[in-house]
Amino acid sequence: MLTKKNIYFCTKFRNVIRQVIMQFTRTLFFLAVLVLSQPVFLNASSHAELASDSTESAQVVSHEGMSMKEEIKAHISHHLQDVHDFHLYTDTETNTHVGFPLPIILIDDGIQIFSSSKFHHGESVAENNGNYYKLYHGKIYKTDAAGTLEVHDGHVHGEKPLDFSITKNVFSIMAFALMLILLFTGAARSYKKSLVPSGSAKFLEPLIIFVRDEIAIPNIGEKHYKRFMSYLLTVFFFIWLVNLFGLTPLGINVTNSISVTFALAIMTFVITQVNGKSEYWKHIFWMPGVPVPMKILLAPIELLGVFIKPFALLIRLYANITAGHIVLMSLIGLMFIFHSWIGSTLSFGLSVFISLIELLVAALQAYIFTMLTALYFGSAVAEHEHH
């Protein structure tokens, strides 16, 4: 039987959930905009060099005369890369590529915008407004009409325009952001109609409560956890969703790009430092209850730890997801190398087993990233009592 007290509690709980969901959508939009800048990091990093000893072009994954091992290695390298078109698969018999192009946005004598289809999967030189560009190992270089590039010791000596293109990872991030916004806004609307969750709220409400009761409150405290809930929910659901889609044949591998994990970690770092109280900084530079000589010795170490924490966040997520993809695809490749039903069957069985493990890892990495983020927030807002 519903009493006035129960109705008041349910209404208050519903309002809290609705507020958290709406905060989540706003933070998710901010996350999508920030991570959208990841091609700049990719342009400056050597992430695309993973394929340097396997393929001449980031998009070409099969060549005549390649051995089976070399072709498998090329496929793995291609799978791990962020490319400028959404490539699903290549028909090696007809040499046709199935997918769709993405927009290229370059800063080079103004803004240059054109479709990635002009590159023909790295096989052609793209011309736009009298400028010529060529794809080489996933990077865009300015060149002449013939596509001449000077390559010495595996390094290209050429001009690279500033690349703000919508790559496969950026497109995937935008799609996931839209998906989560639709899910959570739909869940928020369901609470306007009834206290009983319906639709997507049935699935999302237990997870929201889990993040609140098992991650936010224990690590941050009941006094301060509410202002961090929107960000914690954002990173938890975002990382979990992209990790799950990374196990599909679509070739979406967002969190195995170090630029994405860097963007996530730098946001955690900034929020932690901005919300750090005087006690937080005091425990870094001048620890209470510690002899003065030890304070001088420990202060640089504690300050270094401030930067090591977000670095550990980005490396842990990036390394675990990348290693999982490499192991899984290597086991699948062994099915084509073995020419006996025993070896192929064993490889298939191991692939299925690792795939199930990767489903657990997808959720586990989202939980660990969110929990450590909450732990850093908790250390920043903690109130200590010194005697």
N, C-alpha and C positions, 0 to 999 in steps of 0.2 A: 504494500500500500504506500502510495506516494504522500509524504508529509510535506509541509511547507519547508522544513529544513532540507529534505532530500531534493525538492525542486530547486531550492536556492543553490545547493551544491552542484547539481547537474547543470544549471544555467551558468554558474560561474566557471565550471570546468569547460563547458562548451565554448564560452567566450575566450578562455585562455587558449584552447586549441585553435580556435579561429584566428586569434591574434598571432599565434606562433606561425600558422600556415601562411598568413598574408606577409609576415616578416620574411618568411622563407622565400617567397616568390620575389620579393624586392631584392633580397641579397643574391638570389640566383641570377637575376638579370645583371647585377653588378659583376658577378663572377664570370658570366659569359662575355661581358664586354672586356674585362681585364684579360682573360685567357685568349681573347680574340687577337691580342697582340703577339701571340706566340710565334708567328712566322718570322718576326724580327730576331727572336732568340735562335730560331732554327737557322736563319741565314748566317748568323755569326758563329754557330757551333759546328762541331764536326760530326754531328749525329748521322748525317747522310753518308759518312765515310764507311759505314758498316758494309756497304755493298761495293766498295772500291775494288776489291779483289775478286768480285763475282760477276759483275755486269758492267758494261761500258755506259749504260744508261740506267737510271733508277727505275724506269718503267719497263725495260726489256727483261723478261725473266726466262726466256728460252731461246737458244741459238742452235743452229745446226752444228754438229760436230762436238757438242758438249757431252761429257760423260754424265751418267745418272747422278753421281754424287755432286758434280758441279752444278747440275740443273736444280737439284734439291737445295743446295746451298744458296743458289740465286733466288729461288722462290722464298726461302726463309728471309733473306736480306730484303727482298722486295716487300714482304709482308710486314716487316718491322718499320719500314720507312713511311714518312709523311710525304705524300706526293701532291701534285697540282691538279689531279683529276680523280674522280671516284671510279677506280678500276675494280671490277668484280672478278673477271678472269680473262685469260687469253686462249684462244683456239690456236694451238701450235700448228695444226695441219693447214689451216687457211690463213694463219698469221693475222687474225682479226681480234680486236680488243672489245670487250663488252663492258660498258659503263657509261658515264656521262661526264662532260667537261665542267670545270669550275672557273670562276672569273680570276684573271690575273690582274693585279693592281700593283704597279711599279711607280716609284718616284725617280724619274730620270728625264731631265729637261721638262719638268711639269709632271702631271699625272698621266700615266699610260695604263689604259684599261682595255683588255681584250680577252677572248676566250682561250682557255688552255688547249682547245682543239687545234689551234694553229701549230702547236708543237708536234702533233701527231705522235703522242707518246714518246717524245724525245727524239724522233727520227727526222724532224724537219726544223728549219730555222723560221721563227715567227717574226713577221714584219708588222710594225704598227707606227703610223705617223712618220715614216722614213727611218725608224730605228729598227735594228735587228737584234734578236735575242735567241739564245740557245740554252736548252736544258742539259746539264751535265751533272750526274750524280745527285739529282734532285735539287740542284741550285740553278738559278737563272743568271746567265752571263750576257753582257752586251758584246756583240760581235759584228762582223761584216756580213754582206749578203751571202757569202759562201759558207758562213758558220765556222770560220777559222778560230781555233783556240790553241794557245800555247800551253802545253802540258809538260812539266818537268818534274820528275820523281813523284808522279802521282798528284801533283798540285797544279792547279790552273792559275796562270798569271794573266788575269784579265779583269776588266771592270765589272763589278756586281752592283746593279741598281738596288735601291732600298726596296725590299720586297714586303708588301702588305697583302699578298694574295690570299684568297679564300682557299686554303688547302683542304685536304680530306679531313684532317683532324679538326680544323676550324669549323667546317661544315657539320661535322658530327657533333661538336660541342653545341653549336647553335640548335641543332635538331633535338639534342637531349635537353637543353634548357627549355625549349618550347614544350617538349613532352612533359617535363616535370611541372612547369607552370600550369599547363592544362590539368594535370592530375590534382595538383594542390588547390587550385582555384575551384575545381569541381568539388573537391572534398569540403572546402570552406562553405560553398553554397549549400551543401547537403545539411549542414548544421543549422541553417536558417529555417529549414523546413521541419526538422525533427531532432530531438536529442539522441535518437538512435542513429548511428552512422550508417550510411548507405553508399553504394557505388564504390569509388576509389577510397573513400574514408574508412571502409571496413578493413582494407589492407594497410593504409597509412597510419591510422590512429595507434595501433599497438607499437609500431616502430617509432613513432614520435614519443610515445610514453617511455619506450625503452631508452631512447637517447636522453630523455630528460632524467629518468630515475636511475639509470645505470651508468651514465657517462657524465652528464652535466652537473647534477647535484652532488654526487660523491667527490668530484674533482674540483669543482668551483665553489660549492656551498650554496645553501638556499638563499642567502642574502643577495648574491650577485649573478646567479646563473641565468636569469631571464634575459638579460641584455645580450647574452652570447648565444642564446638558443637558435636564432635564425641562421647564424653562420655555421653552427655545428650541424644543424639539419641539412644545410646546403651541401657541405663537404661530404657528409655521410651518404646522402642519397645520390649525389653526383658521382662520387667515386664508385659506389656500388653499381650504379646503372652502367657506367662506361666500361667497368670491368666485365660485367655480364655480356654486354654486346661485343666485347673483345674476343669472346669465345665462339662467336658465330662465324660462319663463312664469309661475312661481309668484309672482313679485313679491317675492321675498325679497331685501332689500338691507340687510344687517346692517352692513357696513363703510362704507356711505355715510351712516351715522348718526354724527355727531361725538361723541355720548356714548359710543359703543362704542369708537371709536379713542382717546378720552380715557382710558377705563378701561384699555385696553391700554398706553398710553403712561405713565400714572401708575404702573402696576405696574413697568414697566421703570425708571422714575425711582427708585422706592422701593428696589428691589433693588440698583440701582447705588449709591445713597448708603449703604445699610446695609452693603454689602460693601466700601466704599471704605477703603483702607488709608491709613496716615499719609502715604505718598508721594503718594497721590492728592490729599489735601487740601493737602499742601505745594506741589504744582504749581499749585494754584488760588490760594492766599493768599500764598505766599512762594516764588516760583519759584527753584530753585537755579541759581547761575551767572549771575544777572541783576542788574545794578546796582540799588541800593536805590530810586532815584527811579523806575526803570522798574517795579519790583515794586509800588510804590504805585499807579502808573498802570494796570498790567495786572490787578491783583487784582479790581477791580470788573467788568472785562470778562470775566475768567475765571469769576467767580461768576455773571454773567448768562448765560454759556454753559451753565452747569449746567441752567438752566431752559429755555433755548432748544432744547436737544437733544430732550427729550421733546415739546416743542411742534411741532418740525419733524417728528417721527415721526407724530403724530396728524394733522397737516394734510396731509402727503404722502399717506398712505393714504386719508384722507377725500376729498381733492380729486381724486385720480386715479380712484377708483372712481365718484364722483358724476359727474365730467365724462364718463367712458366711457358711463355709462347715459344721460346727456342726449343725447350725440352719436348713440348707437345708436338711441334712440327717436325722435329728430328725423328721422333718415334713413328710418326705417320710416314715420313720419308723412308724409314727402314722397311716398310711394307713393300716398297717398290724395288729396294735393293736386294732383299732376300728372294731367291728363286725357288723356295720350297714352301710347302703349305705349313710346315712347323714354324719356321721363322716369321712368316707373314702373319700367322695366327697369333703368335706371341706378341708381335708388335702391335697388332690390332687390340689385343686384350690390354696391353700396357697403355695404349692411347686412350682407351675408354676409362681406365682407372685414373690416369692423370687428368682427364677431362673432369671427372667427378671431384678430384682434389682441387682443381682450379675453380670449380664452383664455390667450394669452401673458402679458397684463398681470396676470391673476389669480394666476399662479404667480410672476411677477416681483415683484409687490408683497409677497407672502409672503416671498420670498427677501430683498428689500431690508430689510423690517422686521426680520427675524430677524438679518440680517448686521449692521445698525446697532446692534441690541440687544446682540449679542455684542461689537461694537466698544466700546460703552460699558462693558460688564462688564469687558472686557480692560483698559481704561484705569483702572478702579477697583482692580483687583487686581495691576496691573503692578508689578514690582520693578525699580527703577532703580538703576544703579550710577553714582555721581558721583565724579569724580576732582578 
